Amino acid sequence: MSRIGVVFALLLVLPGTVFAHATPVEMVPDSGANVAGTNEVSIRFSERLEHGSSRIRVTDEEGRYVNQGEARVGSDAYTLAAPISGDDGVYTVSWSVISQDDGHFTKGAYAFAIGSSTAPNVSDSSVVKLTSWQEATAIFIEFVGNSILWGLLVLLVIAIRPIQDLVQTERRLRVATYSLITFGVVAGISGAVWQLFVKGHELAALHSISFIDAADMYSRTAAGEATVFRMLALLSFGVLFWIFKSRIFTVGVSWRDGLLLACLLAFAYFRAIISHATANPFHSEISIFVNAMHLIDKDLWLGILIVLVTLALSGLHDTLRAIIPRAFSILALNLALISITASYIVWLHLRDFGNLTTTEWGEQFVKLAACAVLLVILRTYHVISLRWRPSLFARWASTTLSAELAAAGLVVFFSSLVIITSPPAHDAGMRVFTHTERGSAIRLEASPVEDVRALLTIKGEHGTPIVRIGEGEGAVLAALETRFSNGYVFPLALIQDKDISVEVIVPRKDTYDARAIFDLDAGDFTHREGHARTFNFFTLVVVLLAAGSFVWGFYLEILGRRSHAPDRLVPRTIAMIASGAVIALTLGVFLIRIASLALTNDFKVACLADNNMWHMMQPMNAGKATSKTPREGCMLSSGTYHIADAREYAYLRSLGSADVSLTTLPQRPVPGKKTKVSVVLKESDDTPAKLSIEHEKILHMIVISADMQYFAHVHVDDERALTQKEVNSSSFTIDHTFPKADDYVIAVDYLHGLVHESRQFTVKVGEGEKRDVATYQSPGRFEGYDVALDYVAPLIGDVATLKFTVSKDGKPVTSLVPYLGAAMHVAIIKNDRSEFIHTHGEVHPPGYVAPTTLQGHQHTPPPARFGPVVEAHAVFPSPGLYTIFGEFKDEAGNVVAARFTVRIE
């Protein structure tokens, strides 16, 4: 049974963007482990978990639950454990948790074995973070409501109350104020209710429970309680405002203002405590405070602009003229403050400028920053035009203020997206050693994507480096493995937790070798808890940007203080206000596009262009995680490789085709006797080909006789384990017995770098007359199973959909299990042996639309149990008769090969 299929079935249960928050850092038993026995599964996560709403479910190979009680969160709030009972066998652990720190849902799966069973080949922790645009929109609406309340309260106290002559005579001002307060409270509460609804549905799907139970469960989590408290804070503001409305325009500051302010501060607190700032261990109390202030700053900016534009829409030009100088002064000071809070949050979460182009958080931040630049430009225009060109300001005030409002709205919207997006993974705080000599830059560090490997990178032309660890007779040479061009890894255990010297010799052509000696201390490559931060170039730039923006904000405040409102404003029109919003939105989209193009994640673009998947999870090699730290990267469509290093992906992508040779001993095999079939794969430079495991095997060999009567799907490790020499040299030998004299096609399939490749060879066995080619009709009976093949003959070069239906004793079979990571392995050979196709069966839900294009090797991870229908897709390159061999596996472990003949016109 395929463990990869189990994991991917779990990954595909719910929609959402794939990121990780609360992720496993330690599992007992570990993923892929083979233990003598256990009565508990325990997982330690990176963030604190919610009690009562985080779960572990463990199933055996038949899909039966073996839990002996509910999963419990430990006293440290980071560990989730569940009692189990199980005999020898392979078990799948499915977990779903809610972070107490940031409130996000994550789920995942892995597998382990008890007893003598073979340990499963599966990701250390396949992780899905459940988010959606609905959640981001709900947060945005809640922020808009809160913004209006902040803008009105601050303007009332500082700008509106002092102009009593206008306040007492303008009934429309009171109506506009009451309308805005009502709208703000309703919008804020509606956004919060929408969040509860969205999260309730997500939780219901996460735990497979009813929405009512899920909503109740979520309301008792820290995130759910914070949402309820924010609703109560907004409701309290609305109630108090209507109680105080008769005195709300009274001159001066009173205790009533303090109560209203307390409601808004409570809202900011309950928004800030459920955030990435809480989950980040770097002085979380300070981070929460800064986060709350940042939310207030953004909401206040948007709220003041909403009030100003509303006054323009209401025709209150005299009031607008009177309060603009003070409103602009507040906004300028707000710009100064937001420079500090925003810079701190960027420094806290972004960590490095490289993350702008390599992480989803960086991508969303780029969009936010582009809109923020537009917002600052419009704010600067308003202050400068009011100071030196008041007539210009007065003429276009309705349009430009609306434009600034739209820009502020974009900033708040992308802030909502950033809130639900995972920040980049932090490093382990280990040392990096560098040395430059004779044009070679040598760098030694712990690999960021392989926890048990050290990484050596060398810039400049060179030969294969030599790494000598230790001195004297105890020195050892490290065996290097190439990860990418100029990048090599070796076991970290050779240098970890030791006071030791490392000598690196870099051979260089036609000149002296470069040499570096690094003296290591025991703690240099020890993982440090928490998010270690240092004053580096990134920090310096962030500080300078913060200081410059802070000074600019104060400069605008000084200019605004010296400005005077224009004598009159041009009467507003809906067209002027709408045009301002349209202009700002257009400019915002343009700036976002320019920034996105300038900071394109080339790694992501290449990954998606290659029909792979991009998301965040533990880096993975051949189905095994190489690091506990989840990172964004490229998941190959085969499902067993998650590459998080762009250099490794580019290297594997650029290998080209492998050179393959196949020989037999004896040269002409004898029917009925064992023949040694040897396959050697090399790169173009004659070095061993870099192969990867695909469908649980490093090499697949398909043997088909010319008369189409004999079919075999074999692997070099079916009867014995591969030696390390075979793996390193990409040279393999298999014993195979050809049953009769005939010509045989041997198709060799393998994953070379990132590309599935297939090479075909013809082997003549014995002496004999040519036989007629067998044909097979649909339906057919194969080893007790009735299998039917349906297809619509395609045009040459178009995608053909092959539909296999499996039944037994007149009943549909629904208990098929994955075979080597696929629902079905399908080999297609033209009867004249001029064409060969290897594809895989897929299981699709009702309503699935088959693809209209097909590129290369295809496969979709199947569920643990499926049937009776399996589909495959293939492109037939030329007309003629083809024989199709479809292999599937039943629940008893038997592999059945169905055979059909099709004619392609």
Helices and strands as residue ranges (DSSP letters): H 3-11, E 24-28, E 34-35, E 40-45, E 55-59, E 72-73, E 79-83, E 89-98, E 105-114, E 126-130, H 133-155, I 156-160, H 164-169, H 171-207, H 211-219, H 222-244, G 245-247, H 255-272, H 276-279, H 284-313, H 317-350, H 355-358, H 360-388, H 390-419, E 433-437, E 440-446, E 453-459, E 466-469, G 472-474, E 476-477, E 481-484, E 487-491, G 492-494, E 500-506, E 514-520, H 537-561, H 574-598, H 602-609, E 613-617, E 620-621, E 624-625, E 631-635, E 642-643, H 646-653, E 659-665, E 674-682, E 691-692, E 700-705, E 711-715, H 724-729, E 731-737, E 742-752, E 755-765, E 780-782, E 785-791, E 799-808, E 811-812, E 824-830, E 836-841, E 869-875, E 880-889, E 895-904
